[in-house]
Amino acid sequence: DVRLQVSPDLSNSPEFTIAAPITVDGVTAMKTSLRCTSEGSLASHRSKLCTQSLWIEQEQAQFTVTSPHARTVRRLLDSVRVDEGYVAVPFTYNQASVRDAQSFVEAAKSLGLQVQTRFDRASNSPAGWIVGVDPAVGSMLKPGATVQVTVSSGAGPQSGHGTAPPATVSAAACPLSPNVQRLEVTRTALPGNGLTFDFPRRVTIRDPAAIASVVSALCAAPQMPRGAVYNCPNDIGPYYRLAAFDGSPAAAWTVKVGATGCSTISGIGNRGRWTTGRMWHALATAMGIRPPTYQTLAGHPGA
């Protein structure tokens, strides 16, 4: 599996904080360490999965390769090249921004592309949002080429998703209440996935300040764009179920946080959110885990 992300939110990729600097065709890049995990309960039936990422800042491109064979991962990442004679039609619907045409036009022009805009009066999307791009996002073009972007001329901003909504919401606007007596965090993972953990599977948090910090970080996490399609790496890692109790027998609210795959948050309203370094730090700190990092919560490969 080869995945390309354009203009990714690297705060959602804590592994890049320790990535090794390299060059690709003279261009500065960052490469994460190769990570291999195993799944399956019996040694004779275990399957290995390796993954590694490459980030090229100049091109605003992140390549992630996943394969059962470490040699294949290395070979595919080593085949990445930077061609100064072409530019890619930009993808601006990333994790931290919105689907507005202005962002796309600015990004395209900064790459030397010409932009023609047409309006679609029949679209149900909010006014100013992109309906289509031709040639398609990711197409390689010579600088000076023209890209046509189709934009909705809808009735204007609608509740929750205008032409330029904030990437995050404040804790005050979040449906999660921090005023609970305890927060139970339960780790769930596939049996025999080869990961090890230095802390219990279930941790109960009772400190009000720690609970409030976790809730604030969850509520500040950016929402996933509407209508986007994601190709996520194979998910064999853990996820965390956060259940908040206010004295009633049932949980006041529950949230599910994935540590691998697309690493998303569900349970906050009707839209998913992306995890962030701040969220992982707040959760690990509240759980009393050291070091309080994403890597610790994601697990360590077994021996």
N, C-alpha and C positions, 0 to 999 in steps of 0.2 A: 504494500500500500504506500503510495506516494501522495503526500498532501501539500498543497501550496496555499499559504495564507499571505494576502497582500495587506500591508499596513496593519499587522497584528498588534494587539495590546500586550506588550511583553510583561506587564505587571501580572498577567495571568499565566506567565511562564517563569516561575521562580528559578528553574534550572539555568536560565540565561545569566543569573547573577554570578555563576561560577563557570561560565562557558569560556572556552579557550579562544583567544583572538588568532585569526589566520588571515590569509589573503587569497582571493579568487580572481585570477587574471589581473592582479595588481590592485584589486578593490578590497577594502577592509571588510572582514566578515567575522562572525562568531559561530563556533561549533560547540554544541553540548557534548558531554561525555556519552559514550555508547552504553545503553542500559538494557540488560537482558533479564527476563524473568521467566519462570517456568510455572505451568499449571498442570494439574492432574495429581491424583492421590498416590498412584503407584509409579515407582521409578521407571518401570518398563513402558508406561503409557504417558509419561510426561511430555508436553510439547513446549518448546522454547519460543519466546517472542522477543525480538530485539528492536529498539527504536533509538533514533538519533535525529537531531535537528540542526539546521544551518540557517543563520540569519545574515542577510546582506543588506546593510543599512541603506546604501546608496540606491538600491532598487526597491527598498521597502518590501522585501520578500523573505518569507520564512518557509523553508523546505523541511518537511518531516517525513522520514522514511521508516516504515515498520515492516519487518520480515522475520521469519523463523531463523534466517541465516545472517549472522553478523557480517560475514564477508559481502553479502548482497547489499546490506545497508551502507557499508563503507564505499562500495563500488558506485552505487547510485549517487551518493552525496558528492563523491569525487568527480562525477561527470557534470556537475553544475558549472555552467560557464556564464560570463558576463559579456554581452555583445554590445559595444558602445554605439553600433550603427542603428539599433532599433530601441524603441521604448514600448512598454506594455500599456494597453488601455487600463487606466487605474480602477481599482475596486475600493470605493469609499464607504461601503456599508459595513465598516468594521465594528469591533466590539465596543468601541468608545465613541462612535459617532452615529449619525442618523442618515436616513436615505434622502437627504435633500440635494437638489440639483446644484446648488451653489458650491457645495463642497466638491462635487465631481468636476465642475467646470474649472475651478481653481486648480485642482490637482492635475487635470488634463493639460491645461495651458502651461503649468509649471514644467511639464515634460516636453513642451514644444509642439503639442498637438493643437489643431484648430477644432473648434466646437460649433456645431449647428444645433439649435434648439427648436423643437416643435412641441406643441401642446396637445394633450389628449383630453377633450372635454367629457368623454364617456367614462373616464377612469373613476373608480370609487376611492382611490388613494387620496390622502390630504393634498391640498394645493402645494406645489413646489417639490413634490416627491418624484423620484425617477420611476418611470414605468418601463423603459427599455433603453438599451445602448447598442448601437450598431457602428462598427464591428463590436462583437461581444467583449465583455471585460476579459482581460488577459491576452487579447490578440496583440501580436507583435507588429508594430507599424514604424515606418520611417518618420522621424521628426518632420513636422509640417503637414502630415496627413490629417484628414478631416474625420471627426467622429460625430455621429448624430445621436443626440440624447433626446428621448421623448419624456416629457414632464406632465404630470397631472395638473389640470387647472380646476381641481375640485373646489368645494365650497369654502375651503380654508381650514385652518387648524381645528382638529377635533380633540375631544377630551383624551388626554394621555399621550397624544402623538402628533404634535403640530409640526410645522416645517423645521423647527429648530428646538426640539425639546431638550432638556438637560439630559446628560448621559447617566446621571444618578439621581436618586431622590433622597431627600433628607430623612432623618430618623423620625421626625415629627409626622411626615406624610406616609410612613411605612405602616402596613397593616399588622406588623408584628409588635406586640406590646412587650416592653422590657420589664414591666411590673409583674414579675412572676417570682414564685418562691424558689423554684429550682429548675435547672436545665439539665436534662439527661441526654448525654451524647453516646450513641451506640455505633460501633464500627462494624460494618458488614463487608465481607469479601468472598470471592470464589474460593472454595476449598482447594488446597494444594496449589495455590498460585505462586508459591515460592517466596512470598514476602514475609518478613518478620517485623514484629513491633515490640518496643520496650515499655509499653504501657498497657493497662487493662482494656478489654474490649468495650467495657461500659464505664463511663466516668460521669459522676453527678456533680454539677456546679451549683453552689448555693450562695456565693458571694454576689450581692446585688450589683456592685460596680463591675465585676467581671462579666456578668450576664448582660448588663447594659452595653458594655464594650463590644461583645459579640453581636448583639442585635444591631447596634449602630453600623458595624462593618457589613453585616448582611444587607441592611437597607441601603447602604451606599454603593453596593455592587451594581455595575451597569447592566441594564436590561438587554436581552438579546433582540436584534432587529426583527421586525415582523416580515414574514415571507421569505427569509433567507434559508438556503439549504446548506447543511454542513456535512462534511465528510470527516468523521472522527476516527482516530486510531482505535484499534481493537481494545476494548476496555476489560482488563483482567484485574484491575486494582480495587481498592476499597471505596466505599462511600460511607458517609456519616449521616445518621439520622438524629436530628436535634429536636427533642420534644420538651416543650415548656409547660410547667404545671403551676397553677395559681391557687391550689388548695382543693380544687375539684378532682373527682376520680379520673376524669378523662383529661387528656392534654389540651391546653388552651390553643396551641398551634404546634405544627410540626414542619420541619424543613429538611430536605434531603440535599446533601452536598457531595458531589462526585469528585474524587481525587485524581482520576485518570480519564481517558477518553477525551471528550470536549471539556471536562471539568466545569460542570455547570451547577447552578442552584435551582431547585424547584420547591414550590410551596409558598412563594411570596407573590400573591396575586395570581393572575392568569398568564403571566409571561415568565419564561426562564431568565436567569441572570448568569453572568460570568463570575467565576470566583476571582479573587484578587489576592495579592500578597498581603495586604492589610487584613483581609478576612482570615486567611490562614494563620497569621501571627496572633490575631485576637483570640481565635479559637484555641490554638495550642497553649497560649499563655493562660487562658481561663481554665484549661484542663490540667495545668501544672506540668506540661511537657517541656523537656529541655533536650536540645535547643528548640525554641518555639518557631519552627519553620515548616514550610510546605513539605520539604523532603522527609522530615520526621513523620508527619501524618500520612504521607504516601506509602511509607514502609521501606524496609531495606531488603534487597535481594538475599535470599537464603544462601547458606554455604553450599 
